[in-house]
Structure formats: structure tokens, C-alpha cells
Amino acid sequence: MCGIAGFSNFNEKFLNNEVFFKDILDNMRKSLRKRGDDAKGIYLDNNFGASHARLSIRDLSENGNQPMIKNINNNKYVIVYNGEIYNTEELKKDLKSKGYEFNTTTDTEVILNLFIEYKEKCVDYLNGIFAFSIYDTQNEVVYLFRDRVGIKPLFYTIENNTLVFGSEPKALFEHPIITPTINLDSLKQVLGIGPARIAGKGVFKNIYEIKPGHFAIFNKYGFKEKMYWELKSDYHKDNYEQTVEKVSFLVRDSIEKQLVSDVEICTFLSGGIDSSIVTAVSSNYLNKLGKKLNTFSFDFKENDIYFKSNSFQPERDKPYVEIMLKAYDLNHNYLECNEEELIDLLYKAVDAKDLPGMADVDASMLYFCSLVSKQNKVALTGECADEIFGGYPWFYREDLLNSTTFPWSKNMDTRELFLTEDLKNQLRLTEYSLENYEQSIKNTPYLDGETKEECKRREIAYLNIKWFMATLLERMDRMSMYNSLEARVPFADHRIIEYLWNVPWHMKYKNNVEKSLLREATKDLLPLELLNRKKSPYPKTYNPNYERLLKNELISIINNNNSPINNLIDKNKILEFVKIPSDYGKPWFGQLMSGPQLMAYFIQINYWLKKYSLSI
């Protein structure tokens, strides 16, 4: 896993000022070195430059370094790539039969040969997570590719006929023609739908991203983005028993495929069924090789004292982790974070993401990943199972299912709580959120003949994959890669997503149990107590000292006249808010972000505005 960056302009000759442009490439790479600092490389010719920060996972020798170049039939191809391809060996076998030779064991070389053979159709053959750029020197075309569901990031902008791209916005800002700025739409995204983002938009003005399932072509005629993958609705032909069997195969096959690595692999083990399934399959696989799996669980110090059960988070995880440890022979590590560390990490989380995020949810994941990375470079997680198999309350609770806006972000009053009346009137956040919701609904691929209820189920599933899952995937990528840790998400295998998209709800929610289909397909892997466990999300701290620290931090910020957040908020509203005890059972985003996270989010917004010297 790595960081990539580069630029292209077909009206300029970069080699006329070689040292200058190589310095830019090196600065772009340095901005991404948290994503991988095992090796580095740059490439520059007259019309294209690329840089690479490498985290060595496959082919640990220097042969795997990038940019990688191939000369075939007097044409030179250059690639920079971030990701993992899980069907590498099958693709390599096919390419060898067509006469291609390989000098490395990397998936990078497989992608490059695949592109030479199939051009832009190469992505149709890939099973994996990826963002890569290929420069075809003979035809003077730069390609940007991103995986089907957007697990790996790829941002870009075009300024003065120059395409600038990178794994994260921070890389783009190292190019001298790019300055981070925001506009009214930026604030609408941050305050109205954040920490989610609109697909294709990078929040900063004129910063975009290659959308999931898309690729782009840049040449002297301009820039064009094309879709190569999308969800397709069809009639589900398998009966329940066949569906269970297919899901059982797909889940296990995806997990086993993602265990391929030249370095040791671990799993995140929360005690929920998703991470436990990933852990069980991984442990069984490694045991056959004579290896024991490293596992990690996360919690907060003194949560055993302060934990507060609510409808979104009914119980703690640790007892269920212990059940798994009795069932499987694992090298388990209990990791804890305290509230003081959490406050400090709110700022580093913005550094990692270049944007305000999921507040202490991001900050704690950043901390835990820093500890995991001391032992392992690759971690498998249970992310995305809830979005695909229907685990969230808004899939089955009627009040949330029938929401006329994003069901995980219904409470706009809370979002506007601190804002000045003038800004509220200017932003019109309720309308903005509704516009984005309705546009997404229009894009839902319905199936002819479905009932109104079935259409609603498709809408909620579509929203979850395109919005909520995208937010969690971005969080996982930034928080892990900031610590040079590669996080893999087996449940996001496109084969699983495509199949489950058309499985009817009554199979996914049999006997009114969330994710009952997944439970049935993996019942041989998990102890009964865990198999029947009700969903509980990622942990958060309930320690009242954390809330006190947040209040003090926020008050300190608003009492500083130079704090940029003061241009957006009403100080008196914040001072009134901090007097009121937080209600942990009424989140304003997802299931975890309630009162304390609102304060933490505005602390992050202030830091973001200050860090990039942003103003409207």
C-alpha cells in the first residue's frame, strides 16, 4: 500500500526546468510519506511527472519500487499505483499465456501488463482495492483509475491546463499552482452533510476525486471521466438454501484471497460478528500454514465504569472478544485509549484526512492504528458488512427506513446549534442535505415490477453503499495509512456487493434478525453466544472527564478572538450548550456522534480552517 502523486501538461516541457519539477514531485511524495516510507521514486519527462511513497507488502525487494516503467513495441508505459490486487496469480497466468514476461512478483507489474493488453478495460479484470495512474507516452494519454467502491482514494484538480493528482489533497497542495481555498459549497458540505462528502468532490474549492467505479482520461484535448462499474438490479434466482451457500463461499473466498501478503497479517477483533467472521476464517487459514493470527481489540480506559447502554450501543464488546479467544488460538492484544490522548488526536485526525471527520471516532482509530502498526503492516477488518447485509437500524426501523432524508443524519437542528442566524439563513443546510438525498434517490437502479416497499429497500441500500459506507472507508484508509498500516476490507469485495444487492430483504432479515443471512452462512465459524449477538457499533468513551476536557478546549477556542471558527458560530449558543449534560442516545450522524462529538467536530473545524488559512 502506498501514496501516489503526479502532474501532466501537454502544452509544457517539464524537462526545460527539470530540477524545479523534480523538487515538486519530491515534495508531493514527502507529503504522503505516512502512507509508506519503505521506498521512494519519481519519474519526469516533458509532459508527465509522477512520484511514489511505498509501503512494501508484496515483493519486498527493490524490484517492486515505483514508478514502474515498461517498454513494449517502442512504447513506454509508466505506472504509479496504490492498492492490492487479490487475483494477481490468476491474471499473471493469463498474461503469461499471451507472451508477457514478469521481472517482479508485484501486482503493480500485473496491472501494467494488463493495461498494455486490454487498455482501459483492464479494470474489469481486477479484484482488489486500487488507485493508479498510467501514462501512455506514445499516445500522450494519462489515465487515472479507482476501484469499484472507492476503498483507495484518488484526488485531482486541473489548473492552467495542468492535471495534478494524488492519493490525498495534501499532495495536490504541494504543487505551486494549487492553493487550498474553500467556498460556500465547502461549508455546506462540512456543516450540512459532514463528515460525509459528495462523491467526486473534495470539499476544497476545485478539488475533485475520481469517483468510485470510474476512470479518467487526460490528453491534449482535455479531461474526461467515465464510469466502468455500477450496481445493476436483477431478479434473484437462488432459493434461500442456495443463497446461504453462495454467501458462505463468497465471504470465505474473499477473506482468504485478502490474506495474501509477504508480511504478517492481523485482524481487528471487536467482538462483533463481522470482525469475528474475518478473524475465524483468517485464523483457520493461517493455522494450516503453522502460523498464529495476531488480533487487536479497542476500548477506552474506565469504560467498564462509565459505559452507558443505549439503543444504538446496547453493550460492551470485551465479553464477546473473550468468547472468541476461548474458541480460537490467537495472539490477542487489548488496546486502550484515554481521554487526554483523544483530545490531542482530534487535531492529528484532521492532519490525516485533510478535513474535519468523525471527531473522536477518527481520533481513537488513528491512535489504535498507530499501536497496531508497531506489530503488523496489514490488518483485515469487518468494515462494510452492515451496509451490504443490512445491519444498521435504518434498514429495519420503520421511522428511519421511511425517512425523507439521510437516515443517519436526520437531526439538522443539532448541526445548526452553534451557527449564527445569518449563516444558517445563508447556508440553508436542510435544503442542501435534501437536494443531495433526492439526487441520490433518483440514481437508484430500481427493478421493474418491484413493490413500493422493495423500491424503498433498494434506496436505503443504495444510500448506504454510496454515502455511509464511503464515509467509513475514507476514515479507515486515512487513519490506518497515516500510520503506514494497510487496512483490507473483505466484505467490500465487489462480488459480494453485486450478489447481495439483488438478494431480497426477507432473506437478509429472516425472523426479524439483522444480518440473519450472514449469520446463517457463517454459523459454523462462531460460538453461539456471539453468533446471536445484537449489533453494537465501534466503541466510544463515556468518561465524563472527556466531556469536561472538550468543553474546556472549545471554550478556550471561542475566547480567542483569532480563532477562525468565531466567524461561523454564536458564542452565547456554545456557552449555553456546554452547561447541558449530553444525551448519548441521540446521535446527529451515524450511531456514535452525539453531544460530545458535536463539540469535538467544531474543534476540528476550527483547526482545519486555521491549518489551511481558510476563509470565505
N, C-alpha and C positions, 0 to 999 in steps of 0.2 A: 504494500500500500504506500502511496506516495503523494506528493504535491506536484502539480504541473502548472506551467505558465508560459506565455509567449505573446508574440505580436506579428502582424503582417501588414504590408502595404505594397501594392503593385505599381505605385507611382513614385517609389523612392528607392534609392540604392543604399542599404544599410552599411554595406562594406566600405563606402566612402568615409564613414565615421565609425569604424569598427570598434574602437576602444569604448566610445560613448555608449553604443548599443549593447555591447557585451556587459558593460557595467550595469545597465538597466536590467538585463536578463539575470545577472547575478543578484541584484537587489530583490528582484521578484522571487527568486529561489530562496533567498535568505528569509523573506517574509513568511515562507511556507515550511521552514526547516523543522518546525514542531511536528509536521506530518511525516517526517522521515529525514534523518541526518546520517544515514549509513553511507551514502554516496551522493555525489552531485555531478551535474553535467549541463553544458549549454551547447547550443548549435546556432550558427548565424550564417545566413547568406544574404544576397541583395534584397530579397523580398520577404523573408521569413526568419524569425528567431524563436527559439524555444529553450526553456530551462526545466530542470527536473531535480526534485529533492526526494531521495529514495529511502524507503523503509524496506529492508531486504527480507522477503518472505519466501520467495521461490528463486532458485539458483543464486546462492549466496555469494558466488564468485563475482569478479568484476565483469564477467561476460554479460551479466544481466543489467548493467548500468545503462542509463538513458541520457539524452535522446539516442534512440537506436536507428541505424541507417541501413538500408538495403539498396543495392544497385542491381537492377534486373532489366535486361534488354535496353541498356543505355539510359535507363530512367532511374532517378534516385528518389526513394521514399524515406521520409523522416517521421518518426512517431515519438510522442511523449504520452504516457499512459498512467492512470491511477485506477487500481481495482484488482479484482481476482476473477479469473475465468475458471469455472468448475468443470467444464467438459473439455479441458485442454488436450488430454490424451486422445480422445476420440477425434477431435479436429486435426490434431497433428498426424494421426494415422491417415486420414483422408487426404491431407495436403501432401504427404509423402508419396501417396499413390499417384498424385498428379505431377510429381517430379520436384517438389520443393525440398530444399535442404535446410537443416537447422544447425546452428552453431552454439545454441544455448538450450537450457531446459525451461526457459521462461515462457509465460503466457504472452508476454509482450511480443516476442518473435512470432508466435502463433497468430496473434491479431494482425500483425503487419503482413504476413504471408497471406492470410485470409483476405485482407483488403486488396492485395495485389491480384488475387484470383477473382474475387467477387465484387470489388469496388464497394459502393455504398450499401450493397446487400449483405455485407459481411456481418452486420449486427444481427441479422436474422438467425445466424448460426450460433450466437454466443449465449451461453448460460452463465450468468455471473453478474457482478457489480462492476461498473466501469464508467470512466470518463476519459476520453482520449482525443488527441488531435493528430491528424496525419497530413503531411504536406507532400503533394504530388508535384515534384519540381518540373517535370516535362510539360504537364498540362497547366501549371501555375494555378493550383487549386488547394486551398486549405479546408480540411474537414474537421468538424467538431462533433463528437458522438457522446451520447449519455445513455445510461442503462434505462430499462423499461419503466421502472418505478422511481428512479431518481435517488438511489441509495448513495451514489457518489456525486458530488457537486461539480458544476462547471459554469462559471460566470463569464460574462463578456461585456464589452462596450465597443462602440465604433466612434472614433473622433478623428476628424481631418483625414478621412479615408483610411485610417489605421484601425485594424481589428486588434483589440487587446483582450486576452483571455487568461483565466486562472482558476485554480481549484477553490479559491476564496476571494472575496472582494479585496482583502488587504493586498493581494498580489497585484491587482489592477492599479491600486493607488501608488505603487512604486514606479509606474510609468509617468514621466514628467508631464505628459499632456492630460493626465487624468487627476482631477481634484474631487475628493468626496464632498458632495453637496446634497441637500435634501430640498423637497418642495412640499406643497400642501398634501399631495398624494402620499408622500412618505409618512407624514404624521398620521394620516388616515389609516395607513396600514398598521403602524406601530400601536396606535391607540384604539383603533376600531376592530381589527382582527388579529393583532399580535397576541402571542408570539408566533402565530401562523403567518404565512406570506402568500401572496398571489403567485401562482406558478408562472414562471417566466420573468418575474420582476424581482430585482434585488434590493428594493426599498430605497436605496440611494438613487438620486436622480440620474437617469440614463445608464444605470447599471442593470443588466438583464442576466438571465440564466438560460441555458439550453433546457427546454422543458423535458421532463421525463418522457421516454419513448420517442425522442426526436433527435435529429442530427441537423447540422447546418453546413452550408457550402459558402465559402468566401473566395471570390476571384476578382479580376479587374472590372467585372460587370456589376459587382455588388455582393450583398449578403442575402441568403435565403435559407429559411428553416423549414424542415419537412418532418412530418410525423411518420414513423415506421411501425409503431405499435400502439394499440388501444384496446380497451376491453370490448369484447364482442358478445352480444347476447344471443343465446341459442337455447333450444329446448333440451332439458336434461333427460337423457335416455336411460341412465342406470337406475336400478331399483336401490332400495336402502342398503341391502347387504353388499351390492356391487360398489356402491358409493363409499361405504366404510372401508372396503378392501382397497379401493383406489386411493383414498385419502391416506390410509395406513402406508401404502407403498410410497406415495409422493413425499410424505413428511420424512420418512426414514431415509429415502434416497437423497433428498435434499440435504439433510443433516450430514450424512456420510460423505457426500460429494464435497461439502464445505470443510471437511476435516483434513483435506489435502494441504500439506504445508511442509516446508523444510525447516520449520522451527516449531517448538512445542506450542500446543493449543490448550486453552482453558475455556470454561463456560461460566457465565453469570448464573448463579443458582439462588433465586429469590424465595423459593418455596411455593411459587405458583405453578399451575400445571404446565404452562408454556415453557418456562426455563427448565422445569423438571423433565419434560419430554426430551428437550435438547440435551440435557445432561445425561439422561438414561441411555439414549442412543449413542452418544459420544463415548460414554464410559464402556459400554459393551464393545464398541468398535476398537477402542484402544486396548482393552483387556486382551483381545485376541492377538494383539501385537506385543503383549507383555508389558504394557505401559499403564500407569495410573493417571487418571484425569485430575488436573487442578481445577478447583471450583471456588467461587467467591460469592459471598452474600453481603448485603449492605444494610446498615441500620444507623440510628443516631443514638449517641450516648444518653442514657437515662430515659429512653423511650419506654422502657419497662415500667417506669414510674409515671410518666406523663401522657402516655398514649390515650387518645380519646376515640372510642369507636363511633363511627357514623355510617350512614347508608352507603357512602362511596368507599370507605375504608373500614370494614367491619372488624378486622382482627389483625394481629401482628403476624409477621412471616416466620420468625425464628422457630417456633414449634414444628412447622412443616419442613423447614430445612433439616431439622434433626431427624425427622421421619425418613427423608431421603438418605441421610448419612447412615442410617441403620440398614437401608435396603441396598446401598451401593458402596463399594470400597473407593473412597475419594480422598484426595488431598485437599481438605476444605480449609478456607480462610475466612474468618469473620472480620469484616471491616466496619469501623465506626467513624463517624464524623461528629465533632462537637459544634455548638452554635457559634463560637468565636471564629472558628475556621470558615464556617459557612458565610458569615458576613464578608470576610476578606475575599472569598472566592466569587462573590457576586460580580466583582469587577473583572477578575480573570476570565469569567464565563463570557463577558462581553468581548474581551480581547480575543477569545477563541472563536466566537461566532461573528464578530464584527457588527453585531446587532444586540439589542435587548432580547432576552429569551425567556425561558420558563423559570426565571428567578432562581430560587434555591433548589429547584428540581435540577436545573442545569448545573448549578454550582456544586451540589453534592455529587452528581455524576462525574463532573470534572475531577473532583477530589478522589473519588473511588477509582477512576481510571488511572490516576497518577500512581496509586498504590499497586494496582493490578499490573501495570506496565513494568514494574520492577522485577516481576517474575515471568511474565509472558508477553509476547508480541501480538498474539492473535487470540480473540475471545469470541465465542459464539453466544448469541443472546436469544431470548424468546420474543423479541420485538415483532410486531405486526400480526400476531395470531388473533388478537382481539378484533382488529379491523377486518380481517379476512373471514374469520369464523363467527363473528357476531357476538363478541364478549362484552361490549360496553352496554350500560343501561339504556342508552338511546336507541339500541336495536330492538328492545322489547318493552320498555316502559312507555305506555301509551302517550303520556304527557310530553315526553321527549321525542318519541317517534313522530308525532304529529306536529312538531314544532314547525313554525313557518320561517325559521332562521336556523343558523348553525346550532345544533342542539347542545354542543359542548361550550357554547359561548352565547347563551341567551340573555344574560344579565348585563345589558348595556348601561344601566343606571350605575352599577359599580364601576365600570370602566370610566365613566364621566365624573365620578365622585369628586375628584380633586381639581378638575378643569375649571377655568374661568368661564363665565357665562358667554362672553364674547367668542371664545374659542369653540365652545360647544356649538354655538349657532353657526360658526364658520365651517366647522368640520362636518356636522350633520352625520354623526357616526352611525346612527341607527339606519339611516337610508343607505349609507355606504356599505355596511355589512349586508343589508338586504339585497342590494344590487349584485354583490358578488355571490351571494347564496342563490339567487334566482338564475344568474347566468350559468352556474354550475349545474343546477337542476335541468336547465334546458339541454345541457350536453350529455345528460344521462342516456345511455343506449337502451331504450326500452325494447320489449319484445311484443310483437303483435299478439293480441288475444289475452294478455295478462289482465288480471283484475286490478282495481284501484289500489287495493292493499298490496298486491305484488309489485306494482309500479312504485309504491312508496318504499317498499323494501329495497328495490334497486336504487332508488335515490339516496337512501341513507347509507347503503354500502358504497355507492359511488363517491359521496361526500367524504366518507371515512378514508377511502384509499387516496383520493386526490388532495385532501386537506389535512385531516388529523394525522394520518399515517406519515404524510410528507413532513409534518412538523416534528414528529418523534424521530424520524430517520435523520433529519438535519441535526437535531440535538445529539443523537448518538454519534454521528460522524464527527461533528466539531469537538465534542467533549472527549471522545476517545482519541482522535487523531492529533489533538493538541498535546497529547501525551505519548505520541508515537505508538499508539495501540490500535490495531486493526480490529474493528467490530464487524462480525458477519451476522447476517440475519436470515437463517434458513427458511423461515416461514414466508419470506418475501420472494421466494423462488417464483418466477413468472408462471411456471407450470401449475403451481398450487393456486395462484391468484386466478388464472384463467379457468381452471376447473371449478373452484369454489364459487366463482362469480355466477355460475349458472345452476348451482345446487339450490333447490327450493328451501325456503326458510323452515318448513316443518321438519326437514331432515337435520338442519343445523341446530334447531331448538326443540328437539324431541323431548316430550314430557316436561316442557317448560323449563328446561335447564340450559343455561347459556353454554355455548360451545359443546353441546352434548355429542355432536358428530365427532369432534376432535377427541373427546374423552373416550368414546366407543372405539375409535380407530387405534387408540394407544393404551387401552386398558390393561394390556399385558405388561406394560412398562412401569406402571406407577402403583405404589401402595394404595389400598382402597381409601384411606382417610384423605390422602392427597388428591386422588382422582375425583373425589366428590367435593373438594373444597370450592367454596364460592369465591369468585374472582375478588382479588384485592390488588389495588394498583401499587406502583412504586412507592416505597416508604418516604415519609417526611417527618420532620421533627415537630413535636407538640410541646417542647420545653418552653415554659413561659419566659424564660430568660432570653430566648431567641427573639421573641416579640418585643421585649424591652430594648434589646440591642438595635433592632430595626427602627423602632420609634426614635431612639436617640440619634441614630445615623440620619434618618430622614429630617428630623428637626434641625440638626446641625447643618444639613444641606440647605434647607429653605431659609435659615437665618443668615446664610452667606449671600450677600447681595450679588455676588459674581456668579452664582450658580445658574446655569442656563435654564434649568427646569422652572425657575421663577417666572419666566416669560409665558409659561403654559398653565400654571396652577394658581389656585386661590389659597394663599397661606392659611387663612382662617378655617377653610374646609379641612385641611390636613390637621390642624391643631385640634379641631373638634373630633376628627376621626380617631386620633391616637388615644383619646380618652375612653373609647368604647372597646370592651373586650371583643375579640374576633370570634366569628361564628365559622368553625371549621367545616361545617356541613353544607355550606352554600358557596361552591366554587364559581368563579366568574370565567374560568377557562378550564376545560377538561374536568378532572376529578380531584385535582390536588391544589389548584391555585385559588385560595380564598383570601381572607383579610390580610394576614401577614405577607402573602405573596404579592398583594397589590402594592404594599409599601416597598417591598423588595424590587418590584418591577419598575416603579418610579425612581428608585435609587439607580437602577441600571440605565434607565432612560437619561437621567442627568449625566451619568458618566459617559454614555455614548455621545451625547451632544457635546460634552466638553472635550472628549478624546479626539473627535474629528473636527472640532471648531465649527459645529453645525448651527445654522440659524436659517429662519425662513425670511 
